[in-house]
């Protein structure tokens, strides 16, 4: 499926996105719509699952 270099690149890319997401998630205001908050939560899980699959 992926070469070792591709897998390492994707792993680092997803790790950075997950770190960025977690940092920004903490600053989300209470004014956000419930649907938006749910989508953010699901995106976090998507990134975590993707990282697990890449490893």
Secondary structure, 3 states (H helix, E strand, C coil): CCCHHHHHHHHHHHHHHHHHHHHHHCCCCCCCCHHHHHHHHHHHHHHHHHHHHHC
